[in-house]
């Protein structure tokens, strides 16, 4: 089965096997399947993005430099400044 890369859905590498290239929209389901095959690799999940899987000894460095951390930090800052208005029922 052929896969085609588009600008909206770029290809990314599997954290368990770098030879696996998967579209970003399918990587989460691929990770779940590939994790079963590579049970010898115990990768930790990033708290900012479940698609990021990291070696345990590199987790702290990843958390400090994760590109998805900025969005979470912005939301926390906006909430603390009172600029974040959650939806009310």
Secondary structure, DSSP 8 states (H G I E B T S, - for coil): ------SSS-EEE-SS-TT-EEEGGGHHHHHHHHHHHTTT--EEE-SS-TT-EEEGGGHHHHHHH-TTHHHHHHHHHHHHTT-------
